[in-house]
Amino acid sequence: MKKENFKNFDLLSPKFERENIQLGLSRVKKALEELNDPCKNIPAIQIIGTNGKGSITAFIENILYTEKKNIGVTTSPHLLDICERIRVNKESISKKNFEGLFKKIENDLSTHKLSPFELILCCALVYFDFKKVDLLIFEAGLGGRLDATTAHNLRPIIAIGNIGLDHIEYLGDSIEKIAKEKVAVIEKNAFVISFRQKAEVEEIIKARAKEVGAKIIWKDSLSDEFVLGLKGNFQKQNAAVAIGVIEALNNLGSNIKERSIREGLKNTKWKGRLEIINFYDKKVLVDSAHNCSAAKALSEERKTWKNHEEGVYWILGVQRSKDIASMMKFLIKKNDHILLVPIPNQTSWRLKDLSNNPEFDYLNIIEFKNIYLAFNYLLELKKWPNCHPVLTGSIFLVAEFIKLANNQKY
């Protein structure tokens, strides 16, 4: 990585970060040593998995915030602003503080050739150390074994979201390989919290826990007695994992009250996840379903939508590295329409890429140069669809739409 890549703070874009992924722990461990091991003695909750990490993190963060715990949280990727990725007690680091920290660390540690993700993690730990937090929450980026968050040695609690096929170019081409990469973060005496996974994944989790002497807490989906701030039936599983984390914290000496758990779950917000957004006085559902597991969950949610049998208009943008064929098998039903759009600054699936696949011959697909033109098409229909249009396929597409909606002029 060339140093000049980071001279402009704006170059820390999702595209640039993705193109500069460097899995491995040696660089970031040496860098943290040079920074005098910030937060070395602060315990961390590490959240791993393919889907649901962000929601699990949000639930835990809100419960602990309600309990008035002093917490530092780092997540990825960001939706609208990179400063979202470093938070203390739900307040994002200021742009000024982040820029100052990033430029100093990038300059001082240039010999380590850190990836963007590693640099951001170093910034987070230095900031959390300065803020004197009592507990850390890490949302892992890719995998687990070689993810930069695993460089932090004190991780007594591991929370596991749904594990499925994604990022196969980095983690392996089977669910077993991916699961092994992720659960390798489990270490001796750790509490491991997971909802019920596919049988082959559960066996891998059990084997790792037995190998290192960790304790597994399996969680079933929450009942309807809990009110959740995040929509979607699948969030009951993510919230159950969050409660399991709180139970583990209490086993380690905390005293987090039932009231804080319920209030925290109820007040949790996480933008871009089954969120209804008004666009020129029309309702649009947005969701960051970016892989097959997420598409399957979204397909299940469809059953609860009014008038979905009449057909759904999908504003769909999918990264070229994703299995769009499998995603569409879950999402697209009879009478549906696909408005295919590119994801800004990402290599995306295009209509010409799909035209060679006979599986797509029967689908009603129209391609647009951008999401604004796709929505113009919807607005020019004789009437707005009875079932709300759905924008999905990538968190980066969702971010672009939210920015567009925030800047709309009437």
Long-range contacts (C-beta under 8 A, 24 or more apart in sequence): 1-113, 1-114, 1-115, 3-106, 3-110, 6-102, 6-103, 6-106, 6-119, 9-99, 9-102, 9-103, 12-82, 12-102, 12-116, 12-120, 13-345, 14-77, 14-78, 14-345, 14-346, 14-396, 15-345, 15-346, 16-116, 17-77, 17-115, 17-116, 17-117, 18-346, 20-115, 20-116, 21-115, 21-117, 21-142, 21-170, 22-113, 22-115, 22-118, 23-142, 23-143, 23-146, 23-147, 23-170, 24-146, 25-146, 25-148, 25-150, 25-151, 27-112, 27-113, 27-114, 27-115, 27-118, 28-112, 28-114, 28-118, 28-121, 28-122, 28-148, 28-151, 29-151, 30-112, 31-105, 31-109, 31-112, 31-114, 31-118, 31-122, 32-122, 32-125, 32-151, 34-108, 34-109, 34-112, 35-105, 35-109, 35-122, 35-125, 35-126, 38-122, 38-125, 38-126, 38-128, 38-129, 39-72, 39-125, 39-128, 39-129, 39-133, 39-136, 39-152, 40-153, 40-154, 41-154, 42-72, 42-128, 42-129, 42-133, 42-134, 42-135, 42-136, 42-154, 43-135, 43-136, 43-154, 43-155, 43-156, 43-157, 43-252, 44-135, 44-136, 44-137, 44-138, 44-149, 44-152, 44-154, 44-155, 44-156, 44-157, 45-135, 45-136, 45-137, 45-138, 45-155, 45-157, 45-158, 45-159, 45-245, 45-249, 46-138, 46-140, 46-144, 46-149, 46-150, 46-152, 46-155, 46-157, 46-158, 46-159, 46-185, 47-137, 47-138, 47-139, 47-140, 47-158, 47-159, 47-160, 47-161, 48-140, 48-143, 48-144, 48-147, 48-158, 48-159, 48-160, 48-161, 48-182, 48-183, 48-185, 49-140, 49-159, 49-160, 49-161, 49-162, 49-163, 49-182, 50-161, 50-162, 50-163, 50-164, 50-165, 50-166, 50-178, 50-182, 50-291, 50-293, 51-161, 51-162, 51-164, 51-166, 51-291, 51-293, 51-294, 51-297, 52-161, 52-162, 52-234, 52-237, 52-238, 52-241, 53-139, 53-140, 53-161, 54-139, 54-270, 54-273, 55-161, 55-230, 55-235, 55-238, 55-239, 55-268, 55-270, 55-273, 56-159, 56-161, 56-238, 56-241, 56-242, 56-245, 57-137, 57-139, 58-230, 58-268, 58-269, 58-270, 59-230, 59-238, 59-239, 59-241, 59-242, 59-264, 59-265, 59-268, 60-137, 60-159, 60-242, 60-245, 60-246, 61-87, 61-90, 61-137, 62-90, 62-229, 62-264, 62-265, 62-267, 62-268, 63-242, 63-246, 63-256, 63-260, 63-261, 63-264, 63-265, 64-135, 64-137, 64-246, 64-256, 64-260, 64-264, 65-89, 65-90, 65-264, 66-260, 66-263, 66-264, 66-267, 67-256, 67-257, 67-260, 67-264, 69-134, 69-135, 69-254, 69-256, 70-131, 70-132, 70-133, 70-134, 70-135, 71-133, 71-134, 71-135, 71-136, 71-137, 72-124, 72-127, 72-128, 72-131, 72-133, 72-135, 72-136, 72-137, 73-136, 73-137, 73-139, 74-120, 74-121, 74-124, 74-136, 74-137, 74-138, 74-139, 74-149, 75-139, 76-117, 76-120, 76-139, 76-141, 77-395, 77-396, 79-271, 79-272, 79-395, 79-398, 79-399, 79-402, 80-271, 80-399, 80-402, 80-403, 82-120, 85-120, 85-124, 86-120, 86-123, 86-124, 86-127, 86-128, 88-127, 88-128, 88-131, 88-133, 93-123, 93-127, 97-127, 98-123, 101-126, 101-127, 115-148, 117-141, 117-148, 118-148, 121-148, 121-149, 121-151, 125-152, 140-182, 140-185, 142-167, 142-170, 142-171, 143-167, 143-170, 143-171, 143-178, 143-181, 143-182, 144-181, 144-182, 144-183, 144-184, 144-185, 145-181, 145-182, 145-184, 145-185, 146-181, 147-185, 150-185, 155-185, 155-187, 155-190, 156-189, 156-190, 156-191, 156-248, 156-252, 157-190, 157-191, 157-193, 157-245, 157-248, 157-249, 157-252, 158-185, 158-186, 158-190, 158-191, 158-192, 158-193, 158-214, 159-193, 159-194, 159-241, 159-242, 159-244, 159-245, 160-192, 160-193, 160-194, 160-197, 160-205, 160-241, 161-238, 161-241, 162-195, 162-197, 162-237, 162-293, 163-197, 163-198, 163-201, 164-291, 164-292, 164-293, 165-291, 165-292, 165-293, 165-323, 166-290, 166-291, 166-292, 166-293, 166-322, 169-321, 175-200, 175-201, 176-200, 176-204, 179-204, 179-205, 180-204, 180-208, 183-208, 184-208, 186-212, 186-214, 187-212, 187-214, 188-212, 188-213, 188-214, 189-213, 189-214, 189-215, 190-214, 190-215, 191-215, 191-217, 191-248, 191-251, 191-252, 192-216, 192-217, 193-217, 193-219, 193-241, 193-244, 193-245, 193-247, 193-248, 194-218, 194-219, 194-241, 194-244, 195-219, 195-220, 195-221, 195-237, 195-238, 195-240, 195-241, 196-220, 217-244, 217-247, 217-248, 219-243, 219-244, 226-262, 226-265, 227-262, 227-265, 227-266, 228-265, 228-266, 228-268, 229-265, 229-266, 229-267, 229-268, 229-269, 230-268, 230-269, 230-270, 230-273, 230-274, 231-273, 231-274, 231-275, 232-273, 232-274, 232-297, 232-301, 233-300, 233-301, 233-304, 234-297, 234-300, 234-301, 239-265, 271-402, 272-395, 272-398, 272-399, 272-402, 274-298, 274-301, 276-388, 277-401, 277-402, 277-405, 278-405, 279-375, 279-401, 279-404, 279-405, 279-408, 280-375, 280-379, 280-408, 280-410, 282-378, 282-379, 282-384, 283-388, 284-315, 284-375, 284-388, 284-389, 284-390, 284-391, 284-401, 284-405, 285-388, 285-389, 285-390, 285-391, 286-390, 286-391, 286-392, 286-398, 286-401, 286-402, 287-390, 287-391, 287-392, 287-398, 288-392, 288-394, 288-395, 288-398, 289-327, 289-331, 289-392, 289-393, 290-318, 290-319, 290-322, 290-393, 290-394, 290-395, 291-322, 291-323, 291-327, 292-323, 292-326, 292-327, 292-330, 295-326, 295-327, 295-328, 295-330, 295-331, 295-392, 296-330, 298-330, 298-331, 298-390, 298-392, 299-330, 299-331, 302-331, 302-333, 305-387, 305-388, 306-386, 306-387, 307-386, 307-387, 308-333, 308-387, 309-335, 310-335, 310-385, 310-386, 310-387, 311-335, 311-336, 311-337, 311-385, 311-387, 312-336, 312-337, 312-385, 312-387, 312-389, 312-390, 313-337, 313-339, 313-378, 313-385, 313-389, 313-390, 314-338, 314-339, 314-389, 314-390, 314-391, 314-392, 315-339, 315-341, 315-371, 315-374, 315-375, 315-389, 315-390, 315-391, 315-392, 315-401, 316-340, 316-341, 316-391, 316-392, 316-393, 317-341, 317-342, 317-343, 317-348, 317-349, 317-371, 317-393, 317-394, 317-397, 318-343, 318-348, 318-349, 318-393, 318-394, 319-343, 319-346, 319-347, 319-348, 319-349, 319-393, 319-394, 320-346, 320-347, 320-348, 320-349, 320-353, 321-347, 322-349, 322-393, 324-349, 324-354, 325-357, 325-359, 325-360, 327-393, 328-360, 328-363, 331-392, 332-363, 336-363, 336-364, 337-364, 337-366, 338-363, 338-364, 338-365, 338-366, 339-366, 339-368, 339-374, 339-377, 339-378, 340-365, 340-366, 340-367, 340-368, 341-367, 341-368, 341-369, 341-370, 341-371, 341-374, 341-397, 342-369, 342-370, 343-393, 343-394, 343-396, 343-397, 343-400, 344-370, 344-396, 344-397, 344-400, 345-396, 346-394, 346-396, 348-394, 371-397, 371-400, 371-401, 371-404, 372-404
